[in-house]
Amino acid sequence: MSDQKDATERTLGQLVADATHDLSSIIRSEIALAKAEIGADAKKAGAAAGLFAAAALLVFLALIMLPIAAAYGLVAAGLAPWLSFLVVSGLFLVLGAILAVIGKSSLSKIKGKPERAIKNAQDTVAAIRPSNG
């Protein structure tokens, strides 16, 4: 009877080994599930990115057509075609110059170094360094 009892009862080491194996199987299954979910989400994100790219291309093409339409609108208003396109191009040059000046002004305001981070690092070093007193 003790032989039967020994055969049916498992040792603590065997129980720990079984629990470890079961836990490992659960973790592997959870990782596989997460990979499957991420894979599906990645496919959806890729499709969405493709749609955004197509939309951006169409907006870009429309932006190219707008100045042409404006020039032809000036032609329809009575200006010569060459003068209409010259006016629209001049307007674009003026807008480009204004944006360049604003951009240059914004760049000149950049300090160039992370002053707060440097100050914090110096304070930390000073706090850690043993005082010679």
N, C-alpha and C positions, 0 to 999 in steps of 0.2 A: 504494500500500500504506500509506503514511503517513496518507492521508485516511481509510482504513478504521480504522486504529489510533486516530486522533483521534476518530472517531465512536463507537468502542466504549469508549474510556477516558474516564472522567468526571473533571472537575477536583476538586480538594480542596474547593472551595466548594460544588459540586454534591453531593458526598458528605456534607458537613456539613449541607447543607439537607435532604437525604433522611433523614439520621439524626435531625435535629430534628423533621421531619414524622412519622417513625415513632415517636419517643419521645412526641410530642404525642398521637398516636393511641392509644398504649398507655395513657397517663395518662388520657385521656378515657374509654377503655374501663373502666379500673379504677374511676374515679369513678362511672360508670354502674352498675357491679356493686355498689359500696358503697351507692349510693342504693337499688338494688333490695333489697339485704339489709336495710338500715335500714328501708325501707318495710314489709317483711314483719314485721320485729321490732316496728315501731310498731303494726301491726295486732294482733299478739299481745298487746302490752302494753296496748292499749286494751281488748281483750276481758277481760284479767285485771283491769284496773281496774274494769270494769263488774261483774265477779263479786264483787270486794271490796266495791263499793258496795252490791250487793244483800245480801251477807252482813252488812254493817254495819247496813243498814236492818232486817233480821230480828233482829239482836241488840238494836238499839234498841227495837224493838217488844216483844221478850221482856222487856227491862228495865222497860218500862212495865207489863207484865202481872204481874211479880213482886210489887210492893207490893199490887196489887189481890188477887192470890191470897193474900198474907199476911193481908190484912184479912178476906177471906172465911174463911180458916183460923181466925182469932180468933172470927168469928161462929159457926163450927161448934163451937168450943170453949166457947161459951156466952155470949160478950159480945154486947152489943147492936150492931147494925150501925154506928150512928153512933159508938159508942165504939171499935169495932175500927178504923175508918178514922181516927179521931182519934189513936189510939195509933200507927198506922203513920206518919201524917203527922208526929206529934211526934218519932218516931224519926228520920225524914228531916231534920227541922229541927235536931235535936241533932247528927247526922252532918255536916250542912252547916256548922254553927257550928264544929265541931271542925276540919274541913278549911279553913275560912276562917282560923282562928287559926294553923294550921300554915302556910298560905300566906303570911300576914302576917309570921310569924316568918322564913320563908325570904326574903322580900323585904327585910327589915331587915338581912340578912346580906350583901346585895349592896353592893359598894363604890362602884359608879357610874362608875369611870373605869379605863382600862387602865393600871395603874401600871407594870407591867413594860415595856410597849411605850413609854411615855413615858420611862422611865429609859434604855432602849436607844437611843431617838432622841436624847436629850440626850448620851449617851456618844458616839454617832456624830458629832454636831455638834462636840463637844469634840475628838474625834480628828482631824477634818477641818480645823478652824479652825487657821490658823497661829499658833504661839505667838509672843508678843511678848517676846523675851528678849534 
